[in-house]
Amino acid sequence: MKTHLDSSPVKSISIATFVNDFLQLTKFRLALSVVFSSVAGYLLAVDQVETKILIGLFIGGFAMVGASNAINQLIEKDLDALMSRTKNRPLPTGRMSTLVAAIIATFLTVLGVMVLYAINLKTALFGLLSIFIYTCIYTPLKTISPLAVFVGAFPGAIPFMLGWVAATGKFGIEPGTLFMVQFFWQFPHFWAIGWMLDDDYKKAGFKMLPSGNPDRLTAFQIVFYTLWTIVISLLPATSYTGNLHLSIPGAILILIIGLYLLYYAIKLMQLKTKDAAKKLMFASIGYITILQLIYVIDKFI
């Protein structure tokens, strides 16, 4: 009995460690935010929620994002070991073997494709395309060219429109608009992160900023893409986005949060500090989250 009692805590700690490593490998919080985007896109497309599709979108979306992140960390294991931000991840520290990570990535990929295919074929194909671009093009390009951020914006923009495709089985102007909103938003968001972590990224040879450095040219491009993000976010208030609509009050709210985001982008151009970049990064997270909530609430009121 004593031996059994003594061994139980060890097993418990081991399971807890594995769960924590799994969450890090799949970037659990990021995956949830991506699933939130997909659910928002779905709600914008339907008048009546189908629980099975919503659950499938949640499980399938999480699996696909988790698979992408796991494959990314498998590829970048040695580079992650060079950066302070990532050196304590499961693979660089050896807490998780590459075999276990590969099994998890494979399982999540298969699970994600099966679940999304059960919704409809187009949803599964877009999910697969997202994984392919993220792992096979974006990931290796990070050490070659700043264009990696442009390429990475494609899979990053798919989730918002994926929900609409899951609901309708079609790709048109509506999901295309949702795609463009999240596509342009990613530039100020990820360049703010790139600015904050520039020294760390350079240790691994990552080229994340458009000019290669946290300078005025990079800051100008952040402001430029922030302006485009605001303009495209307001498109549903026009008559050019099919069944995707936004009321005048909704458009005013979008403009307000857009000006809030623009304020922090301009402050970064003025100050050129990591603290300003950090504030812009948080402002960008707030922007896309509140925008999606406004879009959905505006539809149902």
Sequence and secondary structure as in RCSB ss.txt:
>XXXX:A:sequence
MKTHLDSSPVKSISIATFVNDFLQLTKFRLALSVVFSSVAGYLLAVDQVETKILIGLFIGGFAMVGASNAINQLI
EKDLDALMSRTKNRPLPTGRMSTLVAAIIATFLTVLGVMVLYAINLKTALFGLLSIFIYTCIYTPLKTISPLAVF
VGAFPGAIPFMLGWVAATGKFGIEPGTLFMVQFFWQFPHFWAIGWMLDDDYKKAGFKMLPSGNPDRLTAFQIVFY
TLWTIVISLLPATSYTGNLHLSIPGAILILIIGLYLLYYAIKLMQLKTKDAAKKLMFASIGYITILQLIYVIDKF
I
>XXXX:A:secstr
 HHHHHHHHHHHHHHHHHHHHHHHHTTHHHHHHHHHHHHHHHHHH SS  HHHHHHHHHHHHHHHHHHHHHHHHH
THHHHTTSTTTTTSHHHHTSS HHHHHHHHHHHHHHHHHHHHHH HHHHHHHHHHHHIIIIIIHHHTTT THHHH
HHHHHHHHHHHHHHHHHHS  SHHHHHHHHHHHHHHHHHHHHHHHHTHHHHHHTT   STTSSSSHHHHHHHHHH
HHHHHHHHTGGGSSSSTT    HHHHHHHHHHHHHHHHHHHHHHHH  HHHHHHHHHHHHHHHHHHHHHHHHHHH
 
